[in-house]
Amino acid sequence: MPKGKTRFDELGGSVIGNKNRRLSGLLAAVLFMPGLCLADDAVLNGANTGWIMAATALVLFMTLPGLAMFYGGLVRTKNVLSVLMQCFAIAAMVSILWLIAGYSLAFGEGNAWVGDFSKVLMAGIGRETLSGDIPESLFMLFQMTFAIITPALIVGGFAERMRFSSMLLFSAIWLFVVYVPITHWVWGGGWLGSMGLYDFAGGTVVHITAGVAALVAAMVMGPRHGFGTASMMPHNMTMTIAGAGMLWVGWFGFNGGSALASDGNAAMAMLVTHISAATGAMTWLVREWIKFGKPSALGAVTGMVAGLGTITPASGFVGPAGALVIGLLAGAICFSATNYLKQVLKIDDSLDVFPVHGIGGILGTLLAGVFSSTSLGVFSGYGFADGIQTMGGQFSVQLIGVVTTVVFTGIATFAILKLVDALLGLRVDKDQEIEGLDIVLHEERGYNEIG
């Protein structure tokens, strides 16, 4: 279509020529609705903009207060404020770093590996600048909330034993060395996205990176003193369940918002997200009931998070029946991974980040290559990426994305931890850990003593 010529110009003549006044009137009314234009030049879409504004708030809500409360309830009383503080501080620090250079390096044109500095401090981006048909300022803010929650998830791998200063330095370096490049590879025009990798809302970018980083941190730092004893039990399950509920609700913005439009794709992403979360919760609950004789609230909410993390990369590409299977597998496999990591390998990934988010992200990314197929009957999805014709082809691309993300994240995270340890020291000493990080690092208590 020639530039500047609208679809109305092409259709209007024939319609009026046929004297079909009712159709021409309807066509004109639709084409000139506020916020809608079929011309080549992009125009802001009010409906899409409104939805992404809401989705952005929902994703930030997942970290503050959702993840903070979820994690805070899982640690011991003497460390609750330290976890809340870590989540809060990461949200503030990452917001600033994302503005300064993170967004530019992730979504600037750059090359196949990383973006450029063309958007540093939002240079050249004003009120009227669009990304697609929404303001680029909004797209930048939406992506910022993803950049916030990813390093915040890693907190669960070293909870109750890392220095606050070391946590800040680690998170800042990790954002630029790990999160930003992988975001560019997948969503910013990089090589994985160009291959046709399916990652709708962060299976590789968020969950695999956070899960692998948490595992590496847990292994480098070693277990908490008293790991494996009853003293490690969560101190406030009420807080944890409240935080889990916020995560479930917020995930509608996380996955549904990743459609970047208020349309059927967003609606289906929200539906499959909910189905997978519910199925993951019930599967974990039943497995726990069978294995230990009683179902637990902790098991139910952990299974829910496993279902949510696993459906995330596939949420824009699979249907409800596929989501049911994904949630079932998420609950079963992540349950086994959690028990194996703690009971067999004796790795103190304190709040189960790797077996839930890492394994869930890997599983969901691979299953996106299966259930996106249109030839599975009721379990069919919405087709493979452009240029990919078979399930094997899509699965191969997914596998490349998973392996690359795991290896790169693991090596880079190990190097960052060693650097931070050399500069500041990673871990508080034994006496400080026993006393609790709330008092040692912040001179505050989560709960006032009575009497």
C-alpha positions as CSV (number, residue, x, y, z in Angstrom):
1,M,0.0,0.0,0.0
2,P,1.5,3.4,-0.9
3,K,2.6,5.5,2.0
4,G,-0.2,7.8,3.3
5,K,-2.9,5.8,1.6
6,T,-5.5,4.3,4.0
7,R,-7.5,1.2,3.7
8,F,-10.5,3.4,3.6
9,D,-9.2,5.0,0.4
10,E,-9.1,1.5,-1.3
11,L,-12.4,0.3,0.0
12,G,-14.5,3.4,0.1
13,G,-14.6,3.9,-3.7
14,S,-16.0,0.5,-4.5
15,V,-18.4,0.6,-1.6
16,I,-19.9,4.0,-2.6
17,G,-19.8,2.9,-6.3
18,N,-22.1,0.1,-5.4
19,K,-24.3,2.6,-3.6
20,N,-24.1,0.5,-0.4
21,R,-24.6,3.6,1.9
22,R,-25.1,1.6,5.1
23,L,-21.8,-0.3,4.7
24,S,-19.9,2.8,3.8
25,G,-21.3,4.7,6.8
26,L,-20.3,1.8,9.1
27,L,-16.9,1.6,7.6
28,A,-16.3,5.3,8.0
29,A,-17.5,5.2,11.6
30,V,-15.2,2.4,12.4
31,L,-12.2,3.8,10.7
32,F,-12.4,7.2,12.2
33,M,-13.0,6.0,15.8
34,P,-10.7,7.8,18.3
35,G,-7.3,6.1,18.6
36,L,-7.9,3.9,15.5
37,C,-6.1,4.4,12.2
38,L,-5.3,2.0,9.4
39,A,-2.7,4.2,7.8
40,D,0.9,3.3,7.8
41,D,1.9,5.9,10.3
42,A,1.5,4.7,13.9
43,V,-1.1,6.4,16.1
44,L,-1.6,6.1,19.8
45,N,-4.2,3.5,20.7
46,G,-6.1,4.5,23.8
47,A,-7.4,1.1,24.7
48,N,-4.0,-0.5,24.4
49,T,-2.4,2.3,26.4
50,G,-4.9,2.1,29.2
51,W,-4.5,-1.7,29.5
52,I,-0.7,-1.5,29.6
53,M,-0.8,1.2,32.2
54,A,-2.9,-1.1,34.4
55,A,-0.7,-4.1,33.6
56,T,2.4,-2.1,34.6
57,A,0.9,-1.3,38.0
58,L,0.0,-5.0,38.4
59,V,3.6,-6.2,37.7
60,L,5.1,-3.7,40.1
61,F,2.5,-4.9,42.6
62,M,3.9,-8.4,42.2
63,T,7.2,-7.2,43.7
64,L,5.9,-4.6,46.1
65,P,4.3,-5.8,48.2
66,G,3.6,-9.3,46.7
67,L,7.0,-10.9,46.4
68,A,8.3,-9.0,49.5
69,M,5.5,-10.4,51.7
70,F,5.7,-13.9,50.1
71,Y,9.4,-14.1,50.9
72,G,9.1,-12.2,54.2
73,G,6.8,-14.7,55.7
74,L,9.0,-17.6,54.7
75,V,12.1,-16.5,56.6
76,R,12.6,-16.4,60.4
77,T,11.3,-13.6,62.6
78,K,14.8,-12.1,63.0
79,N,15.2,-11.6,59.2
80,V,11.8,-10.5,58.0
81,L,12.7,-6.9,57.6
82,S,15.9,-7.7,55.8
83,V,14.0,-9.5,53.1
84,L,11.4,-6.7,52.8
85,M,14.2,-4.2,52.7
86,Q,16.1,-6.1,49.9
87,C,13.0,-6.2,47.7
88,F,12.2,-2.5,48.3
89,A,15.8,-1.4,47.7
90,I,16.1,-3.5,44.5
91,A,12.9,-1.9,43.2
92,A,14.3,1.6,43.8
93,M,17.9,1.0,42.6
94,V,16.9,-0.9,39.4
95,S,14.4,1.8,38.5
96,I,17.2,4.3,38.4
97,L,19.6,2.0,36.6
98,W,17.0,1.1,34.0
99,L,16.5,4.8,33.3
100,I,20.2,5.6,33.1
101,A,21.2,2.9,30.7
102,G,19.4,-0.4,31.2
103,Y,16.5,0.3,28.9
104,S,18.8,1.6,26.2
105,L,21.1,-1.4,26.3
106,A,18.2,-3.8,26.3
107,F,16.0,-2.2,23.7
108,G,18.3,0.1,21.7
109,E,19.0,-1.1,18.2
110,G,22.6,-2.2,18.8
111,N,23.5,-5.5,17.4
112,A,22.5,-9.2,17.9
113,W,24.0,-9.3,21.4
114,V,23.3,-6.0,23.1
115,G,21.6,-2.7,22.4
116,D,23.3,0.7,22.3
117,F,23.3,4.0,24.2
118,S,20.9,5.9,21.9
119,K,18.2,5.9,24.6
120,V,20.3,6.7,27.7
121,L,18.2,8.7,30.1
122,M,15.4,8.4,27.6
123,A,17.2,10.7,25.1
124,G,15.0,11.6,22.2
125,I,11.9,10.1,23.9
126,G,9.1,12.5,24.7
127,R,5.4,12.5,25.4
128,E,4.4,11.8,21.8
129,T,7.0,9.1,21.1
130,L,5.4,5.8,20.4
131,S,6.5,2.2,20.7
132,G,4.1,0.4,18.4
133,D,0.8,2.1,19.3
134,I,1.5,2.9,23.0
135,P,3.8,5.6,24.4
136,E,7.4,4.5,24.5
137,S,7.6,6.0,28.1
138,L,4.9,3.4,29.0
139,F,6.7,0.5,27.3
140,M,9.9,1.5,29.1
141,L,8.1,1.6,32.4
142,F,6.4,-1.8,31.8
143,Q,9.7,-3.4,31.0
144,M,11.2,-1.7,34.1
145,T,8.8,-3.7,36.3
146,F,10.2,-6.9,34.8
147,A,13.8,-5.7,35.4
148,I,12.8,-5.0,39.0
149,I,11.2,-8.4,39.8
150,T,14.0,-10.5,38.3
151,P,16.8,-9.7,40.7
152,A,14.3,-9.5,43.5
153,L,13.5,-13.2,42.9
154,I,17.1,-14.0,43.4
155,V,16.9,-12.8,47.0
156,G,15.2,-16.1,47.8
157,G,18.5,-18.0,47.0
158,F,20.6,-16.2,49.6
159,A,18.0,-15.0,52.1
160,E,19.1,-14.6,55.8
161,R,22.9,-14.5,55.1
162,M,24.0,-11.9,52.5
163,R,25.3,-8.5,53.4
164,F,23.0,-5.7,52.3
165,S,25.8,-3.7,50.6
166,S,26.9,-6.9,48.8
167,M,23.3,-7.6,47.7
168,L,23.0,-4.1,46.2
169,L,26.3,-4.3,44.3
170,F,25.6,-7.9,43.1
171,S,22.1,-6.9,41.9
172,A,23.4,-3.8,40.0
173,I,26.2,-5.7,38.2
174,W,23.9,-8.7,37.5
175,L,21.3,-6.4,35.9
176,F,23.7,-5.1,33.3
177,V,25.8,-8.3,32.8
178,V,23.0,-10.9,32.7
179,Y,19.5,-9.4,32.6
180,V,20.1,-6.7,30.0
181,P,21.9,-8.8,27.4
182,I,19.4,-11.7,27.6
183,T,16.5,-9.3,27.4
184,H,18.0,-7.9,24.2
185,W,18.6,-11.4,22.8
186,V,15.0,-12.4,23.3
187,W,12.8,-9.2,23.1
188,G,15.1,-6.4,21.9
189,G,15.8,-7.6,18.4
190,G,18.7,-10.0,19.3
191,W,19.7,-13.3,18.0
192,L,17.4,-15.6,20.0
193,G,14.3,-13.6,19.0
194,S,15.4,-13.6,15.4
195,M,15.7,-17.4,15.5
196,G,12.1,-17.6,16.5
197,L,12.4,-18.3,20.3
198,Y,9.0,-18.3,21.9
199,D,9.2,-16.5,25.3
200,F,6.0,-14.5,25.7
201,A,6.5,-13.0,29.1
202,G,9.8,-14.1,30.6
203,G,10.5,-17.9,30.8
204,T,14.2,-17.3,29.8
205,V,14.5,-13.6,30.5
206,V,13.0,-13.7,34.0
207,H,12.6,-17.2,35.5
208,I,15.5,-19.1,34.2
209,T,17.9,-16.3,34.8
210,A,16.7,-15.7,38.3
211,G,16.5,-19.4,39.1
212,V,20.0,-20.2,37.9
213,A,21.4,-17.2,39.6
214,A,19.8,-18.2,42.9
215,L,21.2,-21.7,42.6
216,V,24.7,-20.4,42.0
217,A,24.4,-18.0,44.9
218,A,23.2,-20.7,47.2
219,M,26.1,-23.0,46.2
220,V,28.8,-20.2,46.4
221,M,27.6,-18.9,49.8
222,G,26.8,-22.3,51.4
223,P,23.9,-23.2,53.6
224,R,22.5,-21.2,56.5
225,H,23.6,-22.2,60.0
226,G,21.0,-24.7,61.2
227,F,19.9,-25.7,57.6
228,G,17.8,-28.8,57.6
229,T,16.5,-28.4,61.1
230,A,13.1,-27.3,62.4
231,S,14.5,-23.8,63.1
232,M,14.3,-23.0,59.4
233,M,10.5,-23.1,59.3
234,P,8.6,-20.0,58.0
235,H,7.7,-17.6,60.7
236,N,4.5,-16.2,59.2
237,M,2.5,-18.2,56.7
238,T,-0.4,-15.7,56.8
239,M,2.0,-13.1,55.3
240,T,3.2,-15.6,52.8
241,I,-0.3,-16.6,51.6
242,A,-1.3,-12.9,51.3
243,G,1.8,-12.3,49.2
244,A,1.1,-15.3,47.1
245,G,-2.4,-14.0,46.4
246,M,-0.9,-10.7,45.2
247,L,1.5,-12.6,42.9
248,W,-1.4,-14.5,41.4
249,V,-3.4,-11.4,40.7
250,G,-0.4,-9.5,39.5
251,W,0.5,-12.2,37.1
252,F,-2.4,-11.2,34.9
253,G,-0.5,-8.0,34.2
254,F,2.8,-9.9,33.8
255,N,1.5,-12.3,31.1
256,G,-1.6,-10.5,29.8
257,G,0.3,-7.2,29.5
258,S,3.0,-8.8,27.5
259,A,0.6,-8.9,24.5
260,L,1.1,-5.1,24.5
261,A,-2.5,-4.8,23.4
262,S,-6.0,-5.0,24.8
263,D,-7.1,-7.9,22.6
264,G,-7.9,-11.6,22.3
265,N,-4.2,-12.5,22.7
266,A,-4.1,-10.7,26.0
267,A,-7.3,-12.3,27.2
268,M,-6.2,-15.8,26.2
269,A,-2.8,-15.2,28.0
270,M,-4.7,-14.3,31.1
271,L,-7.0,-17.3,30.9
272,V,-4.1,-19.8,30.4
273,T,-2.2,-18.1,33.2
274,H,-5.0,-18.7,35.6
275,I,-5.6,-22.3,34.6
276,S,-1.9,-23.2,35.0
277,A,-1.7,-21.5,38.4
278,A,-4.8,-23.4,39.7
279,T,-3.6,-26.7,38.3
280,G,-0.1,-26.3,39.7
281,A,-1.5,-25.5,43.1
282,M,-3.8,-28.5,43.2
283,T,-1.1,-30.9,41.8
284,W,1.5,-29.8,44.4
285,L,-1.1,-30.1,47.1
286,V,-2.1,-33.6,46.1
287,R,1.5,-34.8,45.7
288,E,2.3,-33.4,49.2
289,W,-0.8,-35.0,50.6
290,I,0.1,-38.4,49.3
291,K,3.8,-38.2,50.3
292,F,3.5,-36.6,53.7
293,G,-0.1,-37.4,54.7
294,K,-1.3,-33.8,55.0
295,P,-1.6,-31.0,52.5
296,S,-0.1,-27.7,53.5
297,A,-0.8,-24.0,52.8
298,L,2.9,-23.6,51.8
299,G,2.6,-26.4,49.3
300,A,-0.5,-24.9,47.7
301,V,1.0,-21.5,47.2
302,T,4.4,-22.9,46.0
303,G,2.6,-25.1,43.5
304,M,0.6,-22.0,42.4
305,V,3.9,-20.1,41.8
306,A,5.3,-23.1,39.9
307,G,2.3,-23.1,37.6
308,L,2.6,-19.4,37.0
309,G,6.3,-19.4,36.3
310,T,5.9,-22.4,33.9
311,I,3.1,-21.0,31.8
312,T,4.8,-17.6,31.5
313,P,6.9,-18.3,28.4
314,A,4.1,-20.2,26.7
315,S,1.1,-18.0,27.7
316,G,0.7,-16.2,24.4
317,F,1.1,-19.4,22.3
318,V,-1.0,-22.1,23.9
319,G,-4.6,-22.8,24.6
320,P,-6.5,-23.6,27.8
321,A,-6.1,-27.4,27.4
322,G,-2.4,-27.1,26.9
323,A,-2.2,-24.8,29.9
324,L,-3.9,-27.5,32.0
325,V,-1.2,-30.0,31.1
326,I,1.6,-27.4,31.7
327,G,0.2,-26.6,35.1
328,L,0.0,-30.4,35.9
329,L,3.6,-31.0,34.9
330,A,4.7,-27.8,36.7
331,G,3.2,-28.9,40.0
332,A,4.6,-32.5,39.7
333,I,8.1,-31.7,38.4
334,C,8.8,-28.7,40.5
335,F,7.6,-30.5,43.6
336,S,10.1,-33.3,42.9
337,A,12.9,-30.8,42.1
338,T,12.4,-29.0,45.4
339,N,12.6,-32.1,47.5
340,Y,15.6,-33.4,45.5
341,L,17.6,-30.2,45.9
342,K,17.1,-29.9,49.6
343,Q,17.0,-33.5,50.8
344,V,19.4,-35.2,48.4
345,L,21.8,-32.4,47.2
346,K,21.6,-30.5,50.5
347,I,21.7,-27.1,48.7
348,D,20.1,-24.3,50.7
349,D,18.3,-22.4,48.0
350,S,16.5,-20.8,50.9
351,L,13.1,-20.0,49.3
352,D,13.2,-22.6,46.4
353,V,13.9,-20.1,43.6
354,F,15.7,-22.6,41.3
355,P,13.3,-25.6,41.7
356,V,10.2,-23.4,41.2
357,H,11.3,-20.6,38.9
358,G,14.3,-22.1,37.3
359,I,12.9,-25.5,36.6
360,G,9.5,-24.0,35.8
361,G,11.0,-21.5,33.4
362,I,13.0,-24.3,31.6
363,L,9.9,-26.6,31.5
364,G,7.6,-23.9,30.2
365,T,10.0,-22.7,27.6
366,L,10.4,-26.2,26.2
367,L,6.7,-26.9,26.4
368,A,5.9,-23.7,24.4
369,G,7.5,-25.5,21.5
370,V,5.1,-28.4,21.9
371,F,1.7,-26.9,22.8
372,S,2.0,-24.1,20.3
373,S,1.4,-26.7,17.6
374,T,-1.9,-26.5,15.8
375,S,-2.1,-30.3,15.3
376,L,-2.8,-31.5,18.8
377,G,-6.6,-31.4,18.7
378,V,-8.0,-29.9,21.8
379,F,-4.5,-29.3,23.1
380,S,-3.5,-27.2,20.1
381,G,-2.0,-23.7,20.4
382,Y,-1.6,-20.9,17.9
383,G,1.2,-22.0,15.6
384,F,4.9,-21.9,15.4
385,A,7.2,-18.9,14.8
386,D,7.6,-17.5,11.3
387,G,9.7,-19.8,9.2
388,I,9.4,-22.8,11.5
389,Q,7.2,-25.6,10.1
390,T,7.5,-28.4,12.6
391,M,7.2,-29.1,16.3
392,G,10.8,-30.4,16.2
393,G,12.0,-27.2,14.7
394,Q,10.3,-25.0,17.3
395,F,11.4,-27.3,20.1
396,S,15.0,-27.1,18.9
397,V,14.9,-23.3,19.0
398,Q,13.4,-23.5,22.5
399,L,16.2,-25.9,23.6
400,I,18.9,-23.6,22.3
401,G,17.3,-20.7,24.2
402,V,17.2,-22.7,27.4
403,V,20.7,-24.0,27.2
404,T,22.2,-20.7,26.2
405,T,20.4,-18.9,29.0
406,V,21.4,-21.4,31.7
407,V,25.1,-21.6,30.7
408,F,25.5,-17.8,30.3
409,T,23.6,-17.0,33.5
410,G,25.5,-19.6,35.5
411,I,29.0,-18.5,34.5
412,A,28.3,-14.8,34.7
413,T,26.6,-15.0,38.1
414,F,29.5,-17.1,39.5
415,A,32.0,-14.4,38.3
416,I,29.9,-11.6,39.7
417,L,29.6,-13.3,43.1
418,K,33.3,-13.8,43.3
419,L,34.0,-10.2,42.3
420,V,31.6,-8.9,45.0
421,D,33.1,-11.3,47.6
422,A,36.5,-9.9,46.8
423,L,35.3,-6.3,47.1
424,L,32.9,-6.4,50.0
425,G,32.5,-9.9,51.3
426,L,29.3,-11.8,50.5
427,R,28.2,-13.2,53.8
428,V,27.7,-11.9,57.4
429,D,29.7,-13.8,60.0
430,K,28.2,-16.6,62.1
431,D,27.4,-14.5,65.1
432,Q,25.6,-11.9,63.0
433,E,23.6,-14.5,61.2
434,I,22.6,-16.1,64.5
435,E,21.5,-12.7,65.9
436,G,19.6,-11.9,62.7
437,L,20.0,-9.5,59.9
438,D,17.2,-7.1,61.0
439,I,19.2,-5.9,64.0
440,V,22.7,-6.4,62.6
441,L,22.2,-4.6,59.3
442,H,19.3,-2.3,59.9
443,E,19.0,-1.8,63.6
444,E,15.3,-2.6,63.5
445,R,12.9,-5.4,64.3
446,G,10.0,-6.7,62.3
447,Y,8.0,-7.2,65.5
448,N,8.0,-5.3,68.8
449,E,8.6,-7.3,71.9
450,I,5.8,-7.2,74.5
451,G,6.6,-6.4,78.1
